[in-house]
Amino acid sequence: VRLQTQPKPQPGQPPLYSGTFDCFRKTLVGEGVRGLYRGMAAPIIGVTPMFAVCFFGFGLGKRLQQRKPDDILTYPQLFAAGMLSGVFTTVIMAPGERIKCLLQIQAATGETKYSGSLDCAKQLYREAGIRGVYKGTVLTLMRDVPASGMYFMTYEWLKNILTPEGKSVSDLSAPRILFAGGLAGIFNWAVAIPPDVLKSRFQTAPPGKYPNGFRDVLRELIREEGVASLYKGFTAVMIRAFPANAACFLGFEVAMKFLNWIAPGL
């Protein structure tokens, strides 16, 4: 977020951060380890219900397209099911993303308007009502709907590829699940980064700066910083994407096996 929202440097001046590792170093030196986790409370609160709703949405999307429970879906159908999960998660994600972005950009600029996640939420609601808390929802949808489609489709595709001949997909080993989940995360974020940049800029902008929403953000970015600006933070996102999503899918698969063991008919 800090890379995506750093201000445009003055003529003759270098940018605030030259890249991912420079941003990491300056944050660590200026704020300590806690600075790396600024704004984490809101995502932490929302992450469990968000992933529960995400996988529920994917399962529902699959069922809606199946005539019989054992029907095998095509990859476009899996993509569509994944997109439905992105719609479901936006309701939970949008407020947390807004709060996280504001707290992270606040720390980078040195201002202290919000004392924490709860104070940020209270002030946003006081200033603009529920619309202030959900600012950037359309851009969150634009990020999560296609990215979630790619996420789940890629994961199912990789599971099929990695399953040995004559074996069931449900018998995949933990390392293969980790690999499929991690690579699915990379494909997910390859699609999500441009709308994520637009979302971060829009959610941290002063009120009224972008009256036409993402169109104004996109025009400003392209005009002032070029097309490459839509991929700001690419390195940081990709460093996170593989291990985070590998762990996510492994956790899901282990949880499902455990639930099927203790309640097979549920």
C-alpha atoms as an extended CHARMM CRD file, in Angstrom:
* protein
*
       266  EXT
         1         1  VAL       CA              0.0000000000        0.0000000000        0.0000000000  PROA      1               0.0000000000
         2         2  ARG       CA              2.8100000000        2.4160000000        0.7970000000  PROA      2               0.0000000000
         3         3  LEU       CA              4.4160000000        1.8180000000       -2.5810000000  PROA      3               0.0000000000
         4         4  GLN       CA              1.0810000000        2.1490000000       -4.3510000000  PROA      4               0.0000000000
         5         5  THR       CA              0.1220000000        5.4090000000       -2.6500000000  PROA      5               0.0000000000
         6         6  GLN       CA              3.4600000000        7.2070000000       -2.3530000000  PROA      6               0.0000000000
         7         7  PRO       CA              3.1630000000       10.8280000000       -3.5150000000  PROA      7               0.0000000000
         8         8  LYS       CA              4.5410000000       11.9300000000       -6.8660000000  PROA      8               0.0000000000
         9         9  PRO       CA              8.0350000000       13.3720000000       -6.2750000000  PROA      9               0.0000000000
        10        10  GLN       CA              8.7680000000       17.0290000000       -6.9960000000  PROA      10              0.0000000000
        11        11  PRO       CA             10.8270000000       17.7770000000      -10.1530000000  PROA      11              0.0000000000
        12        12  GLY       CA             14.4170000000       16.7520000000       -9.5430000000  PROA      12              0.0000000000
        13        13  GLN       CA             13.5510000000       14.8490000000       -6.3600000000  PROA      13              0.0000000000
        14        14  PRO       CA             13.6830000000       11.0340000000       -6.0030000000  PROA      14              0.0000000000
        15        15  PRO       CA             10.5020000000        9.1470000000       -5.0470000000  PROA      15              0.0000000000
        16        16  LEU       CA              9.8790000000        8.4360000000       -1.3800000000  PROA      16              0.0000000000
        17        17  TYR       CA             10.5600000000        4.7290000000       -1.9680000000  PROA      17              0.0000000000
        18        18  SER       CA             12.6770000000        3.4030000000       -4.8170000000  PROA      18              0.0000000000
        19        19  GLY       CA             11.2140000000       -0.0920000000       -4.5330000000  PROA      19              0.0000000000
        20        20  THR       CA              9.9790000000       -2.8760000000       -2.2790000000  PROA      20              0.0000000000
        21        21  PHE       CA             13.1700000000       -3.4000000000       -0.2950000000  PROA      21              0.0000000000
        22        22  ASP       CA             13.8350000000        0.3220000000        0.0930000000  PROA      22              0.0000000000
        23        23  CYS       CA             10.2940000000        0.7190000000        1.4650000000  PROA      23              0.0000000000
        24        24  PHE       CA             10.9020000000       -2.2100000000        3.8290000000  PROA      24              0.0000000000
        25        25  ARG       CA             14.1980000000       -0.7410000000        5.0670000000  PROA      25              0.0000000000
        26        26  LYS       CA             12.8500000000        2.7860000000        5.5980000000  PROA      26              0.0000000000
        27        27  THR       CA              9.7590000000        1.5150000000        7.3980000000  PROA      27              0.0000000000
        28        28  LEU       CA             11.8730000000       -0.6970000000        9.6600000000  PROA      28              0.0000000000
        29        29  VAL       CA             14.3390000000        2.1010000000       10.4520000000  PROA      29              0.0000000000
        30        30  GLY       CA             11.6840000000        4.7720000000       10.9530000000  PROA      30              0.0000000000
        31        31  GLU       CA              8.9950000000        2.8160000000       12.8000000000  PROA      31              0.0000000000
        32        32  GLY       CA             10.4860000000       -0.4870000000       13.8660000000  PROA      32              0.0000000000
        33        33  VAL       CA              8.9390000000       -3.9110000000       13.3110000000  PROA      33              0.0000000000
        34        34  ARG       CA              5.4840000000       -2.6230000000       14.3430000000  PROA      34              0.0000000000
        35        35  GLY       CA              5.5200000000       -0.3080000000       11.3400000000  PROA      35              0.0000000000
        36        36  LEU       CA              5.4530000000       -3.3310000000        9.0440000000  PROA      36              0.0000000000
        37        37  TYR       CA              2.1520000000       -4.4080000000       10.6120000000  PROA      37              0.0000000000
        38        38  ARG       CA              0.4460000000       -1.0140000000       10.6580000000  PROA      38              0.0000000000
        39        39  GLY       CA             -3.3000000000       -1.3310000000       10.0500000000  PROA      39              0.0000000000
        40        40  MET       CA             -3.3520000000       -5.0850000000       10.6480000000  PROA      40              0.0000000000
        41        41  ALA       CA             -6.1560000000       -5.1470000000       13.2240000000  PROA      41              0.0000000000
        42        42  ALA       CA             -8.9580000000       -4.6410000000       10.7010000000  PROA      42              0.0000000000
        43        43  PRO       CA             -7.8030000000       -7.4080000000        8.3020000000  PROA      43              0.0000000000
        44        44  ILE       CA             -7.1350000000       -9.7830000000       11.2170000000  PROA      44              0.0000000000
        45        45  ILE       CA            -10.6890000000       -9.3050000000       12.5270000000  PROA      45              0.0000000000
        46        46  GLY       CA            -12.1460000000       -9.8810000000        9.0780000000  PROA      46              0.0000000000
        47        47  VAL       CA             -9.8730000000      -12.6370000000        7.7300000000  PROA      47              0.0000000000
        48        48  THR       CA            -11.6630000000      -15.6450000000        9.2900000000  PROA      48              0.0000000000
        49        49  PRO       CA            -15.2170000000      -14.7420000000        8.1930000000  PROA      49              0.0000000000
        50        50  MET       CA            -13.8350000000      -13.4590000000        4.8820000000  PROA      50              0.0000000000
        51        51  PHE       CA            -12.2510000000      -16.7850000000        3.9250000000  PROA      51              0.0000000000
        52        52  ALA       CA            -15.2370000000      -18.7150000000        5.2710000000  PROA      52              0.0000000000
        53        53  VAL       CA            -17.5310000000      -16.6600000000        3.0300000000  PROA      53              0.0000000000
        54        54  CYS       CA            -15.0300000000      -16.8980000000        0.1500000000  PROA      54              0.0000000000
        55        55  PHE       CA            -14.9890000000      -20.7120000000        0.1000000000  PROA      55              0.0000000000
        56        56  PHE       CA            -18.7210000000      -20.8490000000        0.7840000000  PROA      56              0.0000000000
        57        57  GLY       CA            -19.3270000000      -18.5750000000       -2.2260000000  PROA      57              0.0000000000
        58        58  PHE       CA            -17.1580000000      -20.7930000000       -4.4200000000  PROA      58              0.0000000000
        59        59  GLY       CA            -19.0080000000      -23.9130000000       -3.2860000000  PROA      59              0.0000000000
        60        60  LEU       CA            -22.3630000000      -22.2320000000       -3.8980000000  PROA      60              0.0000000000
        61        61  GLY       CA            -21.2160000000      -21.0780000000       -7.3410000000  PROA      61              0.0000000000
        62        62  LYS       CA            -20.3220000000      -24.6650000000       -8.2270000000  PROA      62              0.0000000000
        63        63  ARG       CA            -23.6270000000      -26.0720000000       -6.9660000000  PROA      63              0.0000000000
        64        64  LEU       CA            -25.6490000000      -23.5240000000       -8.9300000000  PROA      64              0.0000000000
        65        65  GLN       CA            -24.0570000000      -24.8070000000      -12.1500000000  PROA      65              0.0000000000
        66        66  GLN       CA            -24.3020000000      -28.5270000000      -11.3950000000  PROA      66              0.0000000000
        67        67  ARG       CA            -27.3350000000      -30.5580000000      -12.4310000000  PROA      67              0.0000000000
        68        68  LYS       CA            -26.1390000000      -33.4310000000      -10.2470000000  PROA      68              0.0000000000
        69        69  PRO       CA            -23.8200000000      -33.2140000000       -7.2060000000  PROA      69              0.0000000000
        70        70  ASP       CA            -21.1130000000      -35.2740000000       -8.9360000000  PROA      70              0.0000000000
        71        71  ASP       CA            -21.0830000000      -33.2340000000      -12.1770000000  PROA      71              0.0000000000
        72        72  ILE       CA            -17.5640000000      -32.1840000000      -13.1880000000  PROA      72              0.0000000000
        73        73  LEU       CA            -17.4490000000      -28.4900000000      -14.0750000000  PROA      73              0.0000000000
        74        74  THR       CA            -15.4690000000      -26.9870000000      -16.9270000000  PROA      74              0.0000000000
        75        75  TYR       CA            -12.7500000000      -24.4270000000      -16.1880000000  PROA      75              0.0000000000
        76        76  PRO       CA            -14.9240000000      -21.4830000000      -17.3450000000  PROA      76              0.0000000000
        77        77  GLN       CA            -17.6170000000      -22.7110000000      -14.9350000000  PROA      77              0.0000000000
        78        78  LEU       CA            -15.0570000000      -22.8770000000      -12.1300000000  PROA      78              0.0000000000
        79        79  PHE       CA            -13.9890000000      -19.3420000000      -13.0280000000  PROA      79              0.0000000000
        80        80  ALA       CA            -17.6260000000      -18.1940000000      -12.7760000000  PROA      80              0.0000000000
        81        81  ALA       CA            -18.0020000000      -19.9040000000       -9.3860000000  PROA      81              0.0000000000
        82        82  GLY       CA            -14.8540000000      -18.1740000000       -8.1910000000  PROA      82              0.0000000000
        83        83  MET       CA            -16.1880000000      -14.8090000000       -9.3210000000  PROA      83              0.0000000000
        84        84  LEU       CA            -19.2850000000      -15.3280000000       -7.1700000000  PROA      84              0.0000000000
        85        85  SER       CA            -17.0420000000      -15.8450000000       -4.1470000000  PROA      85              0.0000000000
        86        86  GLY       CA            -15.4340000000      -12.4590000000       -4.9050000000  PROA      86              0.0000000000
        87        87  VAL       CA            -18.8430000000      -10.7820000000       -4.7090000000  PROA      87              0.0000000000
        88        88  PHE       CA            -19.5040000000      -12.3910000000       -1.3290000000  PROA      88              0.0000000000
        89        89  THR       CA            -16.1710000000      -11.3840000000        0.2180000000  PROA      89              0.0000000000
        90        90  THR       CA            -16.3510000000       -7.7300000000       -0.8270000000  PROA      90              0.0000000000
        91        91  VAL       CA            -18.9690000000       -6.9940000000        1.8360000000  PROA      91              0.0000000000
        92        92  ILE       CA            -16.4090000000       -7.9640000000        4.5000000000  PROA      92              0.0000000000
        93        93  MET       CA            -13.2510000000       -6.8540000000        2.6980000000  PROA      93              0.0000000000
        94        94  ALA       CA            -14.1280000000       -3.2860000000        1.6950000000  PROA      94              0.0000000000
        95        95  PRO       CA            -14.2610000000       -1.6750000000        5.1900000000  PROA      95              0.0000000000
        96        96  GLY       CA            -11.1340000000       -3.5080000000        6.3690000000  PROA      96              0.0000000000
        97        97  GLU       CA             -9.2270000000       -2.5140000000        3.2280000000  PROA      97              0.0000000000
        98        98  ARG       CA            -10.2660000000        1.1300000000        3.6560000000  PROA      98              0.0000000000
        99        99  ILE       CA             -9.1220000000        1.2340000000        7.2940000000  PROA      99              0.0000000000
       100       100  LYS       CA             -5.8820000000       -0.6440000000        6.6060000000  PROA      100             0.0000000000
       101       101  CYS       CA             -4.9270000000        1.6600000000        3.7290000000  PROA      101             0.0000000000
       102       102  LEU       CA             -5.6360000000        4.8340000000        5.7230000000  PROA      102             0.0000000000
       103       103  LEU       CA             -3.5810000000        3.6680000000        8.7070000000  PROA      103             0.0000000000
       104       104  GLN       CA             -0.6690000000        2.5770000000        6.5350000000  PROA      104             0.0000000000
       105       105  ILE       CA             -0.5410000000        5.8010000000        4.5190000000  PROA      105             0.0000000000
       106       106  GLN       CA             -0.9080000000        7.8210000000        7.7370000000  PROA      106             0.0000000000
       107       107  ALA       CA              2.1840000000        6.1510000000        9.1610000000  PROA      107             0.0000000000
       108       108  ALA       CA              4.1410000000        6.8520000000        5.9740000000  PROA      108             0.0000000000
       109       109  THR       CA              3.2390000000       10.5650000000        5.9400000000  PROA      109             0.0000000000
       110       110  GLY       CA              3.8780000000       11.1000000000        9.6340000000  PROA      110             0.0000000000
       111       111  GLU       CA              0.3630000000       12.3930000000       10.3920000000  PROA      111             0.0000000000
       112       112  THR       CA             -1.6030000000       11.0530000000       13.3550000000  PROA      112             0.0000000000
       113       113  LYS       CA             -5.2860000000       11.4460000000       12.6220000000  PROA      113             0.0000000000
       114       114  TYR       CA             -6.3090000000        7.9350000000       13.6970000000  PROA      114             0.0000000000
       115       115  SER       CA             -5.0830000000        6.1960000000       16.8560000000  PROA      115             0.0000000000
       116       116  GLY       CA             -6.0200000000        2.7350000000       15.5730000000  PROA      116             0.0000000000
       117       117  SER       CA             -8.4600000000        0.6640000000       13.5510000000  PROA      117             0.0000000000
       118       118  LEU       CA            -11.4730000000        1.2600000000       15.7950000000  PROA      118             0.0000000000
       119       119  ASP       CA            -10.8250000000        5.0020000000       16.0190000000  PROA      119             0.0000000000
       120       120  CYS       CA            -10.4500000000        5.1290000000       12.2280000000  PROA      120             0.0000000000
       121       121  ALA       CA            -13.7830000000        3.3500000000       11.7170000000  PROA      121             0.0000000000
       122       122  LYS       CA            -15.5250000000        5.6760000000       14.1950000000  PROA      122             0.0000000000
       123       123  GLN       CA            -14.1620000000        8.8210000000       12.5370000000  PROA      123             0.0000000000
       124       124  LEU       CA            -15.0520000000        7.6110000000        9.0400000000  PROA      124             0.0000000000
       125       125  TYR       CA            -18.6000000000        6.8580000000       10.1340000000  PROA      125             0.0000000000
       126       126  ARG       CA            -18.8950000000       10.1990000000       11.9370000000  PROA      126             0.0000000000
       127       127  GLU       CA            -17.6580000000       12.1290000000        8.8890000000  PROA      127             0.0000000000
       128       128  ALA       CA            -19.5320000000       10.3880000000        6.0770000000  PROA      128             0.0000000000
       129       129  GLY       CA            -21.7200000000        7.6470000000        7.5130000000  PROA      129             0.0000000000
       130       130  ILE       CA            -21.6150000000        4.0860000000        6.2250000000  PROA      130             0.0000000000
       131       131  ARG       CA            -20.5840000000        5.3560000000        2.7710000000  PROA      131             0.0000000000
       132       132  GLY       CA            -17.3500000000        6.6450000000        4.2690000000  PROA      132             0.0000000000
       133       133  VAL       CA            -16.5400000000        3.2280000000        5.7220000000  PROA      133             0.0000000000
       134       134  TYR       CA            -17.3660000000        1.4750000000        2.4320000000  PROA      134             0.0000000000
       135       135  LYS       CA            -15.5800000000        3.9530000000        0.1450000000  PROA      135             0.0000000000
       136       136  GLY       CA            -13.8720000000        1.9930000000       -2.6270000000  PROA      136             0.0000000000
       137       137  THR       CA            -16.3590000000       -0.9020000000       -2.6480000000  PROA      137             0.0000000000
       138       138  VAL       CA            -16.7880000000       -0.8010000000       -6.4420000000  PROA      138             0.0000000000
       139       139  LEU       CA            -13.0190000000       -0.9600000000       -6.8990000000  PROA      139             0.0000000000
       140       140  THR       CA            -12.7960000000       -3.7960000000       -4.3810000000  PROA      140             0.0000000000
       141       141  LEU       CA            -15.3720000000       -5.6520000000       -6.5010000000  PROA      141             0.0000000000
       142       142  MET       CA            -13.3790000000       -4.8860000000       -9.6520000000  PROA      142             0.0000000000
       143       143  ARG       CA            -10.3330000000       -6.3860000000       -7.9680000000  PROA      143             0.0000000000
       144       144  ASP       CA            -11.8290000000       -9.3990000000       -6.2080000000  PROA      144             0.0000000000
       145       145  VAL       CA            -14.4070000000      -10.6960000000       -8.7070000000  PROA      145             0.0000000000
       146       146  PRO       CA            -12.0560000000      -11.5030000000      -11.6410000000  PROA      146             0.0000000000
       147       147  ALA       CA             -9.1250000000      -12.2650000000       -9.3260000000  PROA      147             0.0000000000
       148       148  SER       CA            -11.1780000000      -14.7820000000       -7.3170000000  PROA      148             0.0000000000
       149       149  GLY       CA            -12.3100000000      -16.4220000000      -10.5450000000  PROA      149             0.0000000000
       150       150  MET       CA             -8.6820000000      -16.8250000000      -11.5820000000  PROA      150             0.0000000000
       151       151  TYR       CA             -7.7360000000      -17.9520000000       -8.0540000000  PROA      151             0.0000000000
       152       152  PHE       CA            -10.0930000000      -20.9040000000       -7.8110000000  PROA      152             0.0000000000
       153       153  MET       CA             -9.9170000000      -21.9250000000      -11.4680000000  PROA      153             0.0000000000
       154       154  THR       CA             -6.1080000000      -22.0230000000      -11.3310000000  PROA      154             0.0000000000
       155       155  TYR       CA             -6.1320000000      -23.9990000000       -8.0830000000  PROA      155             0.0000000000
       156       156  GLU       CA             -8.5090000000      -26.6510000000       -9.4740000000  PROA      156             0.0000000000
       157       157  TRP       CA             -6.5320000000      -26.8180000000      -12.7290000000  PROA      157             0.0000000000
       158       158  LEU       CA             -3.2270000000      -27.3030000000      -10.8970000000  PROA      158             0.0000000000
       159       159  LYS       CA             -4.7140000000      -29.9400000000       -8.6020000000  PROA      159             0.0000000000
       160       160  ASN       CA             -5.8350000000      -31.9200000000      -11.6560000000  PROA      160             0.0000000000
       161       161  ILE       CA             -2.3860000000      -31.6130000000      -13.2520000000  PROA      161             0.0000000000
       162       162  LEU       CA             -0.5740000000      -32.6370000000      -10.0650000000  PROA      162             0.0000000000
       163       163  THR       CA             -2.7970000000      -35.6490000000       -9.3550000000  PROA      163             0.0000000000
       164       164  PRO       CA             -0.9720000000      -38.8730000000      -10.3540000000  PROA      164             0.0000000000
       165       165  GLU       CA             -2.7510000000      -41.0810000000      -12.8660000000  PROA      165             0.0000000000
       166       166  GLY       CA             -5.1730000000      -43.4650000000      -11.1980000000  PROA      166             0.0000000000
       167       167  LYS       CA             -5.3050000000      -41.3680000000       -8.0150000000  PROA      167             0.0000000000
       168       168  SER       CA             -8.0430000000      -39.0740000000       -6.6830000000  PROA      168             0.0000000000
       169       169  VAL       CA             -7.6260000000      -35.3130000000       -6.3520000000  PROA      169             0.0000000000
       170       170  SER       CA             -8.6040000000      -35.6750000000       -2.6840000000  PROA      170             0.0000000000
       171       171  ASP       CA             -5.4730000000      -37.7780000000       -2.1050000000  PROA      171             0.0000000000
       172       172  LEU       CA             -3.0060000000      -35.0270000000       -3.0440000000  PROA      172             0.0000000000
       173       173  SER       CA             -0.0300000000      -34.7080000000       -0.7040000000  PROA      173             0.0000000000
       174       174  ALA       CA              0.5320000000      -31.5880000000        1.4050000000  PROA      174             0.0000000000
       175       175  PRO       CA              3.5240000000      -30.3530000000       -0.6880000000  PROA      175             0.0000000000
       176       176  ARG       CA              1.4280000000      -30.5620000000       -3.8960000000  PROA      176             0.0000000000
       177       177  ILE       CA             -1.4550000000      -28.7080000000       -2.2530000000  PROA      177             0.0000000000
       178       178  LEU       CA              0.9940000000      -26.0460000000       -1.0450000000  PROA      178             0.0000000000
       179       179  PHE       CA              2.4220000000      -25.6760000000       -4.5500000000  PROA      179             0.0000000000
       180       180  ALA       CA             -1.0110000000      -25.4750000000       -6.2110000000  PROA      180             0.0000000000
       181       181  GLY       CA             -2.2930000000      -22.9920000000       -3.6210000000  PROA      181             0.0000000000
       182       182  GLY       CA              0.7950000000      -20.8000000000       -3.8140000000  PROA      182             0.0000000000
       183       183  LEU       CA              0.7490000000      -20.6520000000       -7.6040000000  PROA      183             0.0000000000
       184       184  ALA       CA             -2.9920000000      -19.9290000000       -7.5610000000  PROA      184             0.0000000000
       185       185  GLY       CA             -2.2040000000      -16.9580000000       -5.3060000000  PROA      185             0.0000000000
       186       186  ILE       CA              0.3070000000      -15.6370000000       -7.8280000000  PROA      186             0.0000000000
       187       187  PHE       CA             -2.2240000000      -15.9370000000      -10.6830000000  PROA      187             0.0000000000
       188       188  ASN       CA             -4.8190000000      -14.2540000000       -8.4550000000  PROA      188             0.0000000000
       189       189  TRP       CA             -2.6400000000      -11.2290000000       -7.7780000000  PROA      189             0.0000000000
       190       190  ALA       CA             -1.4000000000      -10.9680000000      -11.3680000000  PROA      190             0.0000000000
       191       191  VAL       CA             -5.0330000000      -10.1190000000      -12.1930000000  PROA      191             0.0000000000
       192       192  ALA       CA             -5.7110000000       -8.1090000000       -9.0110000000  PROA      192             0.0000000000
       193       193  ILE       CA             -2.7720000000       -5.6700000000       -8.8810000000  PROA      193             0.0000000000
       194       194  PRO       CA             -4.0150000000       -2.9230000000      -11.2880000000  PROA      194             0.0000000000
       195       195  PRO       CA             -7.4450000000       -2.5500000000       -9.6220000000  PROA      195             0.0000000000
       196       196  ASP       CA             -5.7220000000       -2.8540000000       -6.2250000000  PROA      196             0.0000000000
       197       197  VAL       CA             -3.5290000000        0.1650000000       -7.0540000000  PROA      197             0.0000000000
       198       198  LEU       CA             -6.6060000000        2.1390000000       -8.1330000000  PROA      198             0.0000000000
       199       199  LYS       CA             -8.4590000000        1.0650000000       -4.9880000000  PROA      199             0.0000000000
       200       200  SER       CA             -5.6110000000        2.0540000000       -2.6570000000  PROA      200             0.0000000000
       201       201  ARG       CA             -5.2640000000        5.4780000000       -4.2900000000  PROA      201             0.0000000000
       202       202  PHE       CA             -9.0020000000        6.0950000000       -4.1800000000  PROA      202             0.0000000000
       203       203  GLN       CA             -9.4630000000        4.9250000000       -0.5910000000  PROA      203             0.0000000000
       204       204  THR       CA             -6.6480000000        7.1190000000        0.7360000000  PROA      204             0.0000000000
       205       205  ALA       CA             -7.5150000000       10.2470000000       -1.2940000000  PROA      205             0.0000000000
       206       206  PRO       CA             -9.0260000000       13.3280000000        0.3970000000  PROA      206             0.0000000000
       207       207  PRO       CA            -12.8370000000       13.6180000000        0.0800000000  PROA      207             0.0000000000
       208       208  GLY       CA            -13.9060000000       14.9680000000       -3.3010000000  PROA      208             0.0000000000
       209       209  LYS       CA            -10.5510000000       14.4980000000       -5.0380000000  PROA      209             0.0000000000
       210       210  TYR       CA            -11.9050000000       11.9120000000       -7.4730000000  PROA      210             0.0000000000
       211       211  PRO       CA            -15.5740000000       12.8040000000       -8.1240000000  PROA      211             0.0000000000
       212       212  ASN       CA            -15.8790000000       10.2590000000      -10.9540000000  PROA      212             0.0000000000
       213       213  GLY       CA            -14.3550000000        7.4300000000       -8.9650000000  PROA      213             0.0000000000
       214       214  PHE       CA            -11.8780000000        5.0100000000      -10.4980000000  PROA      214             0.0000000000
       215       215  ARG       CA            -12.0030000000        6.7330000000      -13.8990000000  PROA      215             0.0000000000
       216       216  ASP       CA            -10.4330000000        9.8620000000      -12.4030000000  PROA      216             0.0000000000
       217       217  VAL       CA             -7.8320000000        7.7840000000      -10.5370000000  PROA      217             0.0000000000
       218       218  LEU       CA             -6.9520000000        5.8570000000      -13.7010000000  PROA      218             0.0000000000
       219       219  ARG       CA             -6.6460000000        9.0090000000      -15.8120000000  PROA      219             0.0000000000
       220       220  GLU       CA             -4.4080000000       10.7020000000      -13.2520000000  PROA      220             0.0000000000
       221       221  LEU       CA             -2.1420000000        7.6590000000      -12.8520000000  PROA      221             0.0000000000
       222       222  ILE       CA             -1.6980000000        7.1130000000      -16.5890000000  PROA      222             0.0000000000
       223       223  ARG       CA             -1.1810000000       10.8240000000      -17.2810000000  PROA      223             0.0000000000
       224       224  GLU       CA              1.3170000000       11.4820000000      -14.4880000000  PROA      224             0.0000000000
       225       225  GLU       CA              3.0870000000        8.1660000000      -13.9090000000  PROA      225             0.0000000000
       226       226  GLY       CA              2.4400000000        5.9920000000      -16.9580000000  PROA      226             0.0000000000
       227       227  VAL       CA              0.9650000000        2.5140000000      -17.3700000000  PROA      227             0.0000000000
       228       228  ALA       CA              3.6910000000        0.9610000000      -15.1760000000  PROA      228             0.0000000000
       229       229  SER       CA              2.1710000000        2.7380000000      -12.1620000000  PROA      229             0.0000000000
       230       230  LEU       CA             -0.7180000000        0.2270000000      -12.2830000000  PROA      230             0.0000000000
       231       231  TYR       CA              1.7640000000       -2.4190000000      -11.1420000000  PROA      231             0.0000000000
       232       232  LYS       CA              3.2610000000       -0.5490000000       -8.1920000000  PROA      232             0.0000000000
       233       233  GLY       CA              4.0150000000       -2.9320000000       -5.3740000000  PROA      233             0.0000000000
       234       234  PHE       CA              4.2350000000       -5.9340000000       -7.7330000000  PROA      234             0.0000000000
       235       235  THR       CA              7.3320000000       -7.3680000000       -6.0460000000  PROA      235             0.0000000000
       236       236  ALA       CA              5.9260000000       -6.9750000000       -2.5240000000  PROA      236             0.0000000000
       237       237  VAL       CA              2.6210000000       -8.5620000000       -3.4980000000  PROA      237             0.0000000000
       238       238  MET       CA              4.2630000000      -11.5270000000       -5.2030000000  PROA      238             0.0000000000
       239       239  ILE       CA              6.6010000000      -12.1640000000       -2.2650000000  PROA      239             0.0000000000
       240       240  ARG       CA              3.5100000000      -12.4660000000       -0.0710000000  PROA      240             0.0000000000
       241       241  ALA       CA              1.2240000000      -14.2430000000       -2.5550000000  PROA      241             0.0000000000
       242       242  PHE       CA              2.8530000000      -17.6810000000       -2.7200000000  PROA      242             0.0000000000
       243       243  PRO       CA              3.3260000000      -18.5550000000        0.9830000000  PROA      243             0.0000000000
       244       244  ALA       CA              0.0940000000      -16.8820000000        2.1480000000  PROA      244             0.0000000000
       245       245  ASN       CA             -2.1300000000      -18.6790000000       -0.3480000000  PROA      245             0.0000000000
       246       246  ALA       CA             -0.2690000000      -21.9650000000       -0.0870000000  PROA      246             0.0000000000
       247       247  ALA       CA             -1.0440000000      -21.9240000000        3.6460000000  PROA      247             0.0000000000
       248       248  CYS       CA             -4.6500000000      -20.8550000000        2.9870000000  PROA      248             0.0000000000
       249       249  PHE       CA             -5.4670000000      -23.7630000000        0.6760000000  PROA      249             0.0000000000
       250       250  LEU       CA             -3.6380000000      -26.2940000000        2.8410000000  PROA      250             0.0000000000
       251       251  GLY       CA             -5.6270000000      -25.0760000000        5.8460000000  PROA      251             0.0000000000
       252       252  PHE       CA             -8.8530000000      -25.3930000000        3.8730000000  PROA      252             0.0000000000
       253       253  GLU       CA             -8.1130000000      -28.9190000000        2.6510000000  PROA      253             0.0000000000
       254       254  VAL       CA             -7.0760000000      -30.1150000000        6.1300000000  PROA      254             0.0000000000
       255       255  ALA       CA            -10.1650000000      -28.5110000000        7.6960000000  PROA      255             0.0000000000
       256       256  MET       CA            -12.4800000000      -30.1520000000        5.1460000000  PROA      256             0.0000000000
       257       257  LYS       CA            -10.9410000000      -33.5860000000        5.7220000000  PROA      257             0.0000000000
       258       258  PHE       CA            -11.3140000000      -33.1290000000        9.4750000000  PROA      258             0.0000000000
       259       259  LEU       CA            -14.9580000000      -32.0000000000        9.1780000000  PROA      259             0.0000000000
       260       260  ASN       CA            -15.7700000000      -34.8770000000        6.8110000000  PROA      260             0.0000000000
       261       261  TRP       CA            -14.2130000000      -37.2700000000        9.3270000000  PROA      261             0.0000000000
       262       262  ILE       CA            -16.1440000000      -36.0410000000       12.3670000000  PROA      262             0.0000000000
       263       263  ALA       CA            -19.4220000000      -35.3590000000       10.5190000000  PROA      263             0.0000000000
       264       264  PRO       CA            -19.4230000000      -37.3330000000        7.2340000000  PROA      264             0.0000000000
       265       265  GLY       CA            -23.1290000000      -36.8840000000        6.5700000000  PROA      265             0.0000000000
       266       266  LEU       CA            -23.2940000000      -33.1390000000        7.2560000000  PROA      266             0.0000000000
